[in-house]
Amino acid sequence: MKNIKRVIPFLLVFLFGIATNHIVDVALAHGGTTNLIHSCVRNVSGNIRIIGSNEVCNSGERALDWSGNSKPPPFFCSRCELGVLTEGGVGNKLAGKDLTDSFFQGSDLSDVDFTETIFTNADLSYLSANRANFTNANLTNTNLGFSDLGGAIGLETATLTNTIWANTICPDTTNSDNNGNTCEGHLTP
C-alpha cells in the first residue's frame, strides 16, 4: 500500500501532462487564415498532412503553417493524398507556393492545382499526378522518376531544366523510357 501512495503523485503528474498535451493540440487550431499553407505534423513520425484553414490538428500532432511568399521548411509528404477533397480543399491551396526541396515520394497528387508552384530540387518520384495542373510550374532539378503523370496538364509551359525522367508515365500516357528517357514532346494529354 505504501508503494501505491508513492506512485499516485507521479501518475497524477503523468495524466496531467497527457491532458495538457491534448489541450495544447486543440489550442493549435489554425484559425482560418487562408493565405497560409496549414498542416499538422505527427509528433512521433514527423509525417505531415495538409489541412484546411479552419481544421484543427489531431491529438499527437502539432500545427505547422507557412506563407507561400516565404521559403517554407522543406516539405516532407511521403505517401500523402492531396487531391481536391472538397470545394476549396487542399488540392487548391498549393498553386503558386514555393515547395523548393520538397519530398512527395509515393504520394497521390491527382487533380491538384500546382499552377506556378516552385518545385526546384524536389523529389516527386513514384507519385501519381493524374490530371494535376502544372501550368507555369518550376520543375528545375526535380525527380519525376517512376511517376504517373497520365493526363497531367500544363507541363508544356513548365520549366523543366534538368528534370529527371525515368520510367515515367508522360501526360500522353507514353513511357519516358520509350521516348529517349524524357517526356518532352509528350507533355500534352
C-alpha positions as CSV (number, residue, x, y, z in Angstrom):
1,M,0.0,0.0,0.0
2,K,2.9,2.3,0.8
3,N,4.3,1.9,-2.7
4,I,1.0,2.7,-4.3
5,K,0.8,6.0,-2.3
6,R,4.3,6.9,-3.8
7,V,3.2,6.1,-7.3
8,I,-0.1,8.1,-7.2
9,P,1.6,11.6,-7.3
10,F,3.7,10.5,-10.3
11,L,0.7,9.0,-12.0
12,L,-1.3,12.2,-11.5
13,V,1.5,14.3,-13.0
14,F,1.7,12.0,-15.9
15,L,-2.1,12.2,-16.5
16,F,-2.0,16.0,-16.2
17,G,0.8,16.0,-18.8
18,I,-1.3,14.0,-21.2
19,A,-4.4,16.2,-20.6
20,T,-2.3,19.3,-21.1
21,N,-0.9,17.9,-24.4
22,H,-4.4,17.4,-25.7
23,I,-5.5,20.9,-24.7
24,V,-2.4,22.3,-26.4
25,D,-3.3,20.4,-29.5
26,V,-6.7,21.9,-29.6
27,A,-5.2,25.3,-28.9
28,L,-3.1,24.9,-32.0
29,A,-6.0,25.2,-34.4
30,H,-5.3,27.2,-37.5
31,G,-7.8,30.0,-37.2
32,G,-9.0,30.5,-40.8
33,T,-6.1,32.4,-42.3
34,T,-6.5,31.4,-46.0
35,N,-3.2,32.9,-47.3
36,L,-1.1,30.3,-45.4
37,I,-0.4,26.6,-46.0
38,H,-1.8,24.8,-43.0
39,S,-0.5,21.4,-41.9
40,C,-0.3,19.0,-38.9
41,V,2.9,17.2,-38.1
42,R,2.7,13.9,-36.2
43,N,4.8,14.1,-33.1
44,V,6.1,10.6,-33.3
45,S,6.7,10.0,-37.0
46,G,7.1,13.6,-38.3
47,N,4.7,12.9,-41.1
48,I,2.9,16.0,-42.4
49,R,-0.7,16.2,-43.6
50,I,-2.1,19.3,-45.2
51,I,-5.4,20.6,-43.8
52,G,-7.9,23.3,-44.5
53,S,-7.6,26.7,-42.8
54,N,-10.5,26.0,-40.3
55,E,-9.4,22.5,-39.4
56,V,-7.6,21.5,-36.3
57,C,-4.7,19.1,-35.6
58,N,-5.5,15.8,-34.0
59,S,-4.1,14.6,-30.7
60,G,-0.5,13.7,-31.2
61,E,0.1,16.3,-33.9
62,R,1.4,19.9,-33.8
63,A,0.4,22.7,-36.2
64,L,2.8,24.0,-38.8
65,D,1.8,26.9,-41.1
66,W,3.8,28.9,-43.6
67,S,3.3,31.5,-46.2
68,G,3.6,30.8,-49.9
69,N,5.5,34.2,-50.1
70,S,8.3,33.0,-47.8
71,K,10.5,29.9,-48.2
72,P,8.9,27.2,-46.2
73,P,10.8,24.4,-44.4
74,P,11.4,21.5,-46.8
75,F,8.0,20.0,-47.3
76,F,8.0,16.3,-46.5
77,C,4.9,14.5,-47.6
78,S,5.7,10.8,-48.3
79,R,2.6,8.8,-49.4
80,C,0.3,11.8,-48.9
81,E,-3.0,12.1,-50.7
82,L,-3.6,15.8,-51.6
83,G,-6.4,15.5,-54.1
84,V,-9.2,18.1,-54.2
85,L,-11.1,16.8,-51.2
86,T,-13.8,19.5,-51.0
87,E,-14.5,22.7,-52.8
88,G,-11.6,24.9,-51.8
89,G,-9.8,21.8,-50.4
90,V,-6.2,21.1,-50.0
91,G,-5.6,20.4,-53.7
92,N,-6.5,24.0,-54.5
93,K,-4.1,25.6,-51.9
94,L,-0.7,24.7,-53.3
95,A,-0.8,26.7,-56.5
96,G,1.9,29.4,-56.6
97,K,3.6,28.2,-53.4
98,D,7.4,27.7,-53.0
99,L,7.9,24.0,-52.4
100,T,11.7,24.0,-53.1
101,D,13.4,20.9,-51.8
102,S,10.1,19.2,-51.1
103,F,9.7,15.5,-50.8
104,F,6.4,14.0,-52.2
105,Q,7.8,10.5,-53.0
106,G,5.0,7.9,-53.4
107,S,2.2,10.5,-52.9
108,D,-1.1,10.8,-54.7
109,L,-1.3,14.3,-56.2
110,S,-4.1,13.6,-58.7
111,D,-6.2,16.6,-59.6
112,V,-4.1,19.0,-57.5
113,D,-3.5,22.5,-58.9
114,F,0.2,23.3,-59.0
115,T,-0.1,26.3,-61.3
116,E,3.1,28.4,-60.8
117,T,4.3,26.3,-57.9
118,I,8.1,26.1,-57.4
119,F,9.4,22.5,-57.1
120,T,13.1,23.3,-57.6
121,N,15.2,20.3,-56.3
122,A,12.1,18.4,-55.3
123,D,11.6,14.6,-55.2
124,L,8.3,13.8,-56.9
125,S,9.3,10.2,-57.7
126,Y,6.9,7.3,-57.5
127,L,3.9,9.5,-57.3
128,S,0.5,9.6,-59.1
129,A,-0.3,13.1,-60.5
130,N,-3.1,12.1,-62.9
131,R,-4.9,15.2,-64.2
132,A,-2.8,17.5,-62.0
133,N,-2.2,21.1,-63.3
134,F,1.5,22.1,-63.6
135,T,0.9,25.3,-65.7
136,N,4.0,27.5,-65.4
137,A,5.4,25.4,-62.6
138,N,9.1,25.4,-62.0
139,L,10.4,21.8,-62.0
140,T,14.1,22.6,-62.2
141,N,16.3,19.7,-60.9
142,T,13.1,17.8,-60.0
143,N,13.0,14.0,-59.9
144,L,9.8,12.7,-61.6
145,G,11.2,9.1,-62.0
146,F,8.7,6.2,-61.8
147,S,5.8,8.7,-61.6
148,D,2.4,8.6,-63.3
149,L,1.7,11.9,-64.9
150,G,-1.1,10.5,-67.2
151,G,-3.5,13.3,-68.1
152,A,-1.5,16.0,-66.2
153,I,-1.9,19.4,-67.9
154,G,0.3,22.4,-68.2
155,L,3.7,20.7,-68.3
156,E,4.4,22.1,-71.8
157,T,4.5,25.6,-70.1
158,A,6.6,24.4,-67.1
159,T,10.3,25.0,-66.5
160,L,11.8,21.5,-66.9
161,T,15.6,22.2,-66.7
162,N,17.5,19.1,-65.6
163,T,14.2,17.3,-64.8
164,I,14.7,13.5,-64.2
165,W,12.5,11.2,-66.2
166,A,13.0,7.5,-65.6
167,N,10.2,5.0,-66.3
168,T,7.8,8.0,-66.0
169,I,4.3,7.8,-67.5
170,C,4.0,11.0,-69.5
171,P,0.9,13.1,-69.8
172,D,0.0,11.4,-73.1
173,T,0.4,8.0,-71.3
174,T,3.6,7.0,-73.1
175,N,6.6,5.9,-71.1
176,S,9.7,8.2,-70.9
177,D,12.0,5.2,-71.3
178,N,10.4,4.7,-74.8
179,N,10.8,8.4,-75.7
180,G,14.6,8.8,-75.3
181,N,14.3,8.9,-71.4
182,T,12.2,12.1,-71.4
183,C,8.6,13.2,-71.5
184,E,9.5,16.3,-73.5
185,G,7.4,16.1,-76.7
186,H,4.8,14.0,-74.8
187,L,3.6,16.7,-72.4
188,T,0.1,17.2,-73.7
189,P,-2.5,14.6,-72.7
